[in-house]
Amino acid sequence: MARKADQNVAIGDQFRVTNAHSSVFEVLEIRDISPAPHALIVKTNERRSPSLIAVSTLLNPNFYQRVYTDEPPKH
């Protein structure tokens, strides 16, 4: 899959709200919307309802944290 990156967010990246029990969201698309680029995200466990969110909000550690899918699970 082609990966279009913007501000260190790329298609296929996964994030969760900083709540430990929140759903995981995956970036489906990045759109150039003024004044900031937006990412189209969808819950990985329910892919029917995509949401649009500013990339800057997605990168904000007070709201979202990145999920690294290539790391081994922590025990």
DSSP file (Angstrom, degrees, kcal/mol; ACC not computed):
  #  RESIDUE AA STRUCTURE BP1 BP2  ACC     N-H-->O    O-->H-N    N-H-->O    O-->H-N    TCO  KAPPA ALPHA  PHI   PSI    X-CA   Y-CA   Z-CA
    1    1 A M              0   0    0      0, 0.0     2,-0.1     0, 0.0    10,-0.0   0.000 360.0 360.0 360.0 135.2    0.0    0.0    0.0
    2    2 A A        -     0   0    0      1,-0.1     2,-0.6     2,-0.0     9,-0.0  -0.440 360.0-145.9 -67.3 141.5    1.3    3.5   -0.8
    3    3 A R        -     0   0    0     -2,-0.1     2,-0.7     7,-0.1    -1,-0.1  -0.934  10.3-166.4-117.5 111.9    2.0    5.6    2.2
    4    4 A K        -     0   0    0     -2,-0.6     7,-0.7     2,-0.0     2,-0.3  -0.869  17.4-160.5 -94.2 117.8    1.4    9.3    2.0
    5    5 A A  E     +A   10   0A   0     -2,-0.7     2,-0.3     5,-0.2     5,-0.3  -0.761  16.8 174.5-103.0 145.3    3.1   10.9    5.0
    6    6 A D  E >  S-A    9   0A   0      3,-2.8     3,-1.2    -2,-0.3    -2,-0.0  -0.919  72.5 -14.7-148.6 121.8    2.4   14.3    6.5
    7    7 A Q  T 3  S-     0   0    0     -2,-0.3     3,-0.1     1,-0.3    -1,-0.0   0.897 129.2 -50.4  53.2  45.7    4.0   15.6    9.7
    8    8 A N  T 3  S+     0   0    0      1,-0.2     2,-0.4    51,-0.0    -1,-0.3   0.668 116.8 111.7  67.6  19.1    5.2   12.2   10.8
    9    9 A V  E <   -A    6   0A   0     -3,-1.2    -3,-2.8     4,-0.0     2,-0.3  -0.989  43.8-179.5-118.8 132.8    1.8   10.5   10.2
   10   10 A A  E >   -A    5   0A   0     -2,-0.4     3,-2.3    -5,-0.3    17,-0.3  -0.905  39.0 -84.5-129.6 157.7    1.4    8.1    7.4
   11   11 A I  T 3  S+     0   0    0     -7,-0.7    17,-0.2    -2,-0.3     3,-0.1  -0.388 117.3  30.6 -58.9 132.0   -1.4    6.0    6.0
   12   12 A G  T 3  S+     0   0    0     15,-2.5    -1,-0.3     1,-0.4    16,-0.1   0.183  86.1 132.9  99.8 -15.8   -1.6    2.8    8.0
   13   13 A D    <   -     0   0    0     -3,-2.3    14,-2.7    13,-0.1     2,-0.4  -0.349  46.2-142.4 -65.3 150.4   -0.3    4.3   11.3
   14   14 A Q  E     +BC  26  67B   0     53,-0.7    53,-3.4    12,-0.2     2,-0.3  -0.942  21.2 174.9-122.1 141.0   -2.3    3.4   14.4
   15   15 A F  E     -BC  25  66B   0     10,-2.7    10,-3.9    -2,-0.4     2,-0.3  -0.927  11.5-159.7-136.7 158.1   -3.2    5.6   17.4
   16   16 A R  E     -BC  24  65B   0     49,-2.4    49,-2.9    -2,-0.3     8,-0.2  -0.976  34.1 -99.1-135.3 153.2   -5.3    5.3   20.5
   17   17 A V  E     - C   0  64B   0      6,-0.7     5,-0.3    -2,-0.3    47,-0.3  -0.397  48.6-103.3 -62.6 149.8   -6.8    7.9   22.8
   18   18 A T  S    S+     0   0    0     45,-2.1     2,-0.4    44,-0.1    -1,-0.1   0.551  97.0 103.2 -62.6  -5.2   -4.5    8.3   25.9
   19   19 A N  S >  S-     0   0    0     44,-0.3     3,-1.9     1,-0.1    -2,-0.1  -0.659  76.7-135.9 -73.7 128.7   -7.0    6.3   27.9
   20   20 A A  T 3  S+     0   0    0     -2,-0.4    -1,-0.1     1,-0.3    -2,-0.1   0.729 101.6  50.2 -61.4 -22.3   -5.6    2.8   28.2
   21   21 A H  T 3  S+     0   0    0      2,-0.0    -1,-0.3    -5,-0.0    -3,-0.1   0.220  86.7 117.8-101.9  15.2   -8.9    1.1   27.4
   22   22 A S    <   -     0   0    0     -3,-1.9     2,-0.1    -5,-0.3     0, 0.0  -0.306  69.9 -95.7 -81.1 165.5   -9.7    3.1   24.3
   23   23 A S        -     0   0    0      1,-0.1    -6,-0.7    -2,-0.0     2,-0.4  -0.344  36.5-114.5 -72.4 158.4  -10.1    1.8   20.8
   24   24 A V  E     -B   16   0B   0     -8,-0.2    20,-3.0    -2,-0.1    21,-0.4  -0.830  29.2-156.6 -95.9 134.9   -7.3    1.7   18.3
   25   25 A F  E     -BD  15  43B   0    -10,-3.9   -10,-2.7    -2,-0.4     2,-0.4  -0.880   0.6-152.7-112.5 144.0   -7.7    3.9   15.2
   26   26 A E  E     -BD  14  42B   0     16,-2.7    16,-1.7    -2,-0.4     2,-0.5  -0.931  20.8-119.8-116.3 141.0   -5.9    3.5   11.9
   27   27 A V  E     + D   0  41B   0    -14,-2.7   -15,-2.5    -2,-0.4    14,-0.2  -0.679  32.6 172.7 -79.5 121.3   -5.1    6.3    9.4
   28   28 A L  E     -     0   0B   0     12,-3.7     2,-0.3    -2,-0.5    -1,-0.2   0.774  63.7  -3.1 -96.2 -33.5   -6.9    5.6    6.1
   29   29 A E  E     - D   0  40B   0     11,-1.1    11,-3.1   -19,-0.1     2,-0.5  -0.989  56.1-139.0-158.8 150.8   -6.1    8.8    4.2
   30   30 A I  E     - D   0  39B   0     -2,-0.3     2,-0.4     9,-0.2     9,-0.2  -0.986  23.0-165.5-119.6 127.3   -4.5   12.2    4.7
   31   31 A R  E     - D   0  38B   0      7,-3.4     7,-2.6    -2,-0.5     2,-1.2  -0.896  23.4-127.2-116.4 140.8   -6.2   15.2    3.3
   32   32 A D        +     0   0    0     -2,-0.4     2,-0.5     5,-0.2     7,-0.0  -0.726  44.5 160.8 -86.1  95.9   -4.8   18.7    2.7
   33   33 A I        -     0   0    0     -2,-1.2     3,-0.4     3,-0.3    -2,-0.1  -0.977  40.9 -85.5-119.9 128.6   -7.4   20.9    4.5
   34   34 A S  S    S+     0   0    0     -2,-0.5    -2,-0.0     1,-0.3     4,-0.0  -0.525 105.5  15.2 -75.8 141.4   -6.5   24.4    5.5
   35   35 A P  S    S+     0   0    0      0, 0.0    -1,-0.3     0, 0.0    -3,-0.0  -1.000 136.0   8.4 -90.4  -5.8   -5.2   25.4    8.0
   36   36 A A  S    S-     0   0    0     -3,-0.4    -3,-0.3    19,-0.0     2,-0.0  -0.979  79.7-103.2-134.8 146.9   -3.9   22.0    8.9
   37   37 A P        -     0   0    0      0, 0.0    18,-2.8     0, 0.0    19,-0.5  -0.343  37.8-146.7 -63.7 149.6   -3.8   18.6    7.2
   38   38 A H  E     -DE  31  54B   0     -7,-2.6    -7,-3.4    16,-0.3     2,-0.4  -0.889   1.9-142.4-120.3 150.5   -6.5   16.1    8.4
   39   39 A A  E     -DE  30  53B   0     14,-3.5    14,-2.4    -2,-0.3     2,-0.7  -0.925  11.7-137.3-111.7 136.2   -6.4   12.4    8.7
   40   40 A L  E     -DE  29  52B   0    -11,-3.1   -12,-3.7    -2,-0.4   -11,-1.1  -0.842  35.1-176.9 -88.7 116.4   -9.3   10.1    8.0
   41   41 A I  E     -DE  27  51B   0     10,-3.4    10,-3.4    -2,-0.7     2,-0.3  -0.822  13.9-171.2-119.2 156.3   -9.2    7.6   10.8
   42   42 A V  E     -D   26   0B   0    -16,-1.7   -16,-2.7    -2,-0.3     2,-0.2  -0.995  34.2-102.1-143.6 145.4  -11.3    4.5   11.6
   43   43 A K  E >   -DE  25  46B   0      3,-0.6     3,-0.8    -2,-0.3   -18,-0.3  -0.492  27.8-139.2 -64.7 133.2  -11.6    2.2   14.6
   44   44 A T  T 3  S+     0   0    0    -20,-3.0     3,-0.2     1,-0.2    -1,-0.2   0.778 103.0  48.0 -68.1 -23.9   -9.7   -1.0   13.7
   45   45 A N  T 3  S+     0   0    0    -21,-0.4    -1,-0.2     1,-0.3     2,-0.2   0.530 123.2  31.5 -94.1  -5.0  -12.4   -3.1   15.4
   46   46 A E  E X   +E   43   0B   0     -3,-0.8     3,-0.7     3,-0.0    -3,-0.6  -0.708  64.3 176.4-150.5  94.9  -15.3   -1.3   13.6
   47   47 A R  E 3   +     0   0B   0     -3,-0.2    -3,-0.1    -2,-0.2    -1,-0.0   0.243  59.6  86.7 -89.4  13.6  -14.4    0.0   10.1
   48   48 A R  E 3  S+     0   0B   0      1,-0.2    -1,-0.2    -5,-0.0    -6,-0.0   0.712  83.4  52.1 -87.7 -19.5  -17.8    1.3    9.1
   49   49 A S  E <   -     0   0B   0     -3,-0.7    -6,-0.3    -6,-0.1    -1,-0.2  -0.674  69.4-170.5-124.4  78.2  -17.6    4.9   10.6
   50   50 A P  E     -     0   0B   0      0, 0.0     2,-0.3     0, 0.0    -8,-0.2  -0.341   7.7-155.5 -67.1 148.7  -14.5    6.8    9.6
   51   51 A S  E     -E   41   0B   0    -10,-3.4   -10,-3.4     2,-0.0     2,-0.5  -0.903  10.5-133.2-123.0 152.5  -13.8   10.1   11.3
   52   52 A L  E     +E   40   0B   0     -2,-0.3     2,-0.3   -12,-0.2   -12,-0.2  -0.921  31.4 170.4-107.6 129.2  -11.8   13.1   10.2
   53   53 A I  E     -E   39   0B   0    -14,-2.4   -14,-3.5    -2,-0.5     2,-0.1  -0.990  39.0-100.2-140.6 145.2   -9.3   14.6   12.7
   54   54 A A  E  >  -E   38   0B   0     -2,-0.3     4,-2.0   -16,-0.3     3,-0.4  -0.397  27.0-133.0 -63.2 138.0   -6.6   17.2   12.4
   55   55 A V  H  > S+     0   0    0    -18,-2.8     4,-1.9     1,-0.2     5,-0.2   0.881 107.1  58.4 -59.8 -38.1   -3.1   15.6   12.1
   56   56 A S  H  4 S+     0   0    0    -19,-0.5     4,-0.4     1,-0.2    -1,-0.2   0.859 106.9  47.6 -61.8 -34.8   -1.9   18.0   14.8
   57   57 A T  H >4 S+     0   0    0     -3,-0.4     3,-1.0     1,-0.2     7,-0.3   0.895 108.6  54.0 -70.9 -40.1   -4.5   16.7   17.2
   58   58 A L  H 3< S+     0   0    0     -4,-2.0    -2,-0.2     1,-0.3    -1,-0.2   0.839 110.9  46.9 -62.2 -32.6   -3.6   13.1   16.4
   59   59 A L  T 3< S+     0   0    0     -4,-1.9    -1,-0.3    -5,-0.2    -2,-0.2   0.519  85.0 110.2 -86.0  -5.9    0.1   13.9   17.2
   60   60 A N    X>  -     0   0    0     -3,-1.0     4,-2.9    -4,-0.4     3,-1.9  -0.594  59.7-153.1 -75.8 115.8   -0.8   15.6   20.5
   61   61 A P  T 34 S+     0   0    0      0, 0.0    -1,-0.2     0, 0.0    -4,-0.0   0.659  92.2  65.4 -66.4 -13.6    0.4   13.3   23.3
   62   62 A N  T 34 S+     0   0    0      1,-0.1     3,-0.1    -5,-0.1   -44,-0.1   0.706 119.8  19.9 -76.4 -18.9   -2.2   14.8   25.6
   63   63 A F  T <4 S+     0   0    0     -3,-1.9   -45,-2.1     1,-0.3     2,-0.3   0.753 127.4  26.0-116.4 -43.2   -5.0   13.3   23.4
   64   64 A Y  E  <  -C   17   0B   0     -4,-2.9     2,-0.4    -7,-0.3    -1,-0.3  -0.927  53.6-161.6-129.3 149.1   -3.5   10.4   21.3
   65   65 A Q  E     -C   16   0B   0    -49,-2.9   -49,-2.4    -2,-0.3     2,-0.1  -0.989  29.6-111.9-127.6 143.1   -0.6    8.0   21.6
   66   66 A R  E     -C   15   0B   0     -2,-0.4     2,-0.6   -51,-0.2   -51,-0.3  -0.422  21.3-144.2 -71.9 143.7    0.9    6.1   18.7
   67   67 A V  E     -C   14   0B   0    -53,-3.4     2,-0.8   -42,-0.2   -53,-0.7  -0.954   9.2-149.2-109.1 121.5    0.4    2.3   18.6
   68   68 A Y    >   -     0   0    0     -2,-0.6     3,-0.9     1,-0.2   -55,-0.0  -0.810  12.9-174.7 -96.0 109.0    3.4    0.5   17.2
   69   69 A T  T 3  S+     0   0    0     -2,-0.8    -1,-0.2     1,-0.2   -56,-0.0   0.641  77.9  61.2 -79.7 -14.4    2.2   -2.6   15.5
   70   70 A D  T 3  S+     0   0    0      2,-0.1    -1,-0.2     0, 0.0    -2,-0.0   0.453  84.1  95.1 -94.3   1.5    5.6   -4.0   14.7
   71   71 A E  S <  S-     0   0    0     -3,-0.9     3,-0.1     1,-0.1     0, 0.0  -0.653  83.0-109.4 -87.9 147.1    6.8   -4.3   18.3
   72   72 A P        -     0   0    0      0, 0.0    -1,-0.1     0, 0.0    -2,-0.1  -0.425  46.3 -90.7 -68.6 150.7    6.4   -7.6   20.2
   73   73 A P        -     0   0    0      0, 0.0     2,-0.3     0, 0.0     0, 0.0  -0.328  41.2-119.8 -62.9 143.1    3.7   -7.6   22.9
   74   74 A K              0   0    0      1,-0.1    -3,-0.0    -3,-0.1     0, 0.0  -0.682 360.0 360.0 -86.4 137.6    4.9   -6.6   26.4
   75   75 A H              0   0    0     -2,-0.3    -1,-0.1     0, 0.0     0, 0.0   0.388 360.0 360.0-103.3 360.0    4.5   -9.2   29.1
